[in-house]
Amino acid sequence: MVYRAEYNRVAVYDYACRWWNDRNLNFPNFSDDCTGFVSQCLLAGGIPMHYTGNVESGWWFRRTQAYESWSYSWSVAHSLRWYLSSRDAVDFAHVMDEPYDLMIGDLIFYDWNGDGVWQHSAVVVGHDPEGEPLVAAHSVNSFNRNWRYETSQSWSVNTQYVFFHIFD
């Protein structure tokens, strides 16, 4: 069980500012690192890992002198999206209807094809003058990018979004 912690949005923002265009060597460097980056931001904000030792459950990363291991939800957008919708995360994450209600440190997930497979994740780092969320992400390193991602080669007219508010 994951226990609710105070979520520090300033710490998430500071972490995203520091690492959006670089890799923190304390964590694995995935070729598609969007969800690894988002997981690091959640951890920086104070969300406690939920270690199960099973790659198919919980949300965790472990490093010892001998090896590294992590849950799918630590590194795969589809898995983290569904983990945040699970009972394990009910104490700290909630799906929102509108992107305009998101705050710094909240998350957006992207299904580029509209087929139910979530391929990308990003963290909200601010808003533009019209109130549109701006995000930071890895894979294609981005900061203060419009949340819609319409300039991405991955975006299509079928793109679906899911918005998560992380409770303070």
N, C-alpha and C positions, 0 to 999 in steps of 0.2 A: 504494500500500500504506500502511496506517495502522500506525504503530509504537506498541507498548504504552507507555503513560506511567503514572506513579504517579497514582492517583486520590485526590484530596483530598476526602474526605467532609465534613470541616468546612467547606471552601470552598463545597461544594454547598449545605450547610445554610445557611450565612451568606447565600449568594446568594438562595436561596429565601425566607429570612426577609425580606431587603431588598426583593425584587421581586414577591412573590406578589400583592400588591394594587396594583401600579403597573407602569408600562412603562419599561424601560430604553431611552432614546432612541438608544443606540448600535446598536440592532437594529430591524428592521422591526416595525411594529405591525400584526399581522394581526387581522382581526375574530374569527376562531377561532384563538386564540394558544396553545393548550395545547402544541403541539409546538414552537413557537418558544421558549416558556418552558423546556420540558424541554431543548431543544438548548442554550440559554444556560446552564442548570444543568450539563450535561455539560461544556461548554467551561470554565466556572468551576472545575470539578473537575479540569481538566487533560487531558481527552480532546482530542487534536489533530484539527483539521478535516482532512478528506480531500478536497482540492480537485481536481476534474476539469474544471471549466469546462462540464460537461454537466449540465443540471438533472435528468436522469434517473439520474445516478450519483454516487457519493461522498456525503459529508455536509459541507456547507460553506455559508458566507455570505461575500459580498464586498461592500464599499462603496468606491467611488471618488468623486471630486468630481462625476463625470458621472452615475453610476447605482449602483443596488443590484441584486444578483442573489443567488440562493440555489438550492440543490438542493431537490427535492421532499422529500427526507428531513429537511431542516432544518425544514420547516414543515407537513408532512402526517403525521399519526399513522400511517396505513397504510404510508407509505413508510419512515418511521423504524423501525417495527416490523420490516419486512423487511430493511432495511439492517443492523440489529443482528443479524439471523440469517444474514447473508451472510459469505463468507470475508473480506471487508474488515474486519469487526468481530470476528473470532474471537479476536483477541489481547486484547480487553478486555470482551466481553459474552458472557453465557451464559444460556440459558433455564433457569429454575428451576421445579420442580414445585409448590412450596408458597409462599404469600405470607409465611408465618411465618419463612421463612429469609432474607427480604429485610432489607437494612441501609439506613441513611440513604444517600441518593444512588442507590439502585437505582430501577428504573423499572417501571411497570405500564401496560399498554395495554388498551384496552376496545373490544370489538366489541358494541355495544348490542343488535343484532338477532340475533347468532349466525349471521350470513351470510358470515363470512369477510372482511368489510371493517372495518378497525380505525379507529374514529372519534375516539378520545380517548387522551391520554397524561398521566401524572402522575409526580411524583418522590416517593419515600419520604423523609419528614422526621422520623419517629419511630415510636413504638409506644405503644398504650394499655396500661393495666395488665394486660390479658389477652393481650398480645403481638400484637394486631392492628396491622398497619401503618397509619400515618397518612400522608396525602399532601398535597402542595401542587400547585396547578394554576392555569392561566389558562383563559380563555373564560368560565367562571363562576369568578371568583377564589376560591380556597380554600386554607386552611392548616390543618393538623391535622385533615383530613377523613378519616373512615373509608374505607379503600381500596375497599370494595365499591361505594360510590356508590349504595346502594339508595334514598337520599332524592332522587336526581337525577330530573328529568323524563325524561331519556334512558334510564334504567335499565329493563330488562325482565327477565322470568324467563328469557329467552334469552341474556342478557348473558354473554359469554365474556371471559376475562382471559388475558393472557400476562405473565409475570414475568421481568424481566431483572436479573441480578446483574452489576454492573460490577466487574471485578477491580481490586483494590488494587495 
